[in-house]
């Protein structure tokens, strides 16, 4: 028996490279991407570097678009009562939210199952691009399929 040509246990990685240095525009893009994922029936985990960054994304998801509703909350170790909730937090991604990871942090998300997609959003600042390059190399070494979208 031969193994399938594409291993379903390896996630796909998409880099979205923004032309701006503006953190607000990066956050707005992240909110639009999270909304698109939610509208397609998925509930991603939004990986952040700090509680402060998690709170900023939490607030932005309430206000980025008038009339938009995306069920979400910051993750503080407790699983939400409603499973159709987007969680925002640090590196301890709970079971059930590992399928799609929107990475706004400098951390390395899980590169094995059950993670299926990792979405990286980079702005044009040197620090963000440098950290993104390191994660790109990490994903290459893990032999993940990577696509890059220049926005």
QUIFENZI-V161403 format. One record per helix or strand of 3 or more residues. SS is the DSSP state (~ for helix, > for strand). FROM is the first residue (numbers start at 1). LEN is the number of residues. Records with the same first field share a line. If there is no record, write none. Layout:
# QUIFENZI-V161403
SS=FROM-LEN / FROM-LEN
This chain:
# QUIFENZI-V161403
>=12-6 / 45-3 / 72-3 / 86-4 / 100-4 / 117-6 / 145-6
~=23-17 / 51-13 / 126-16
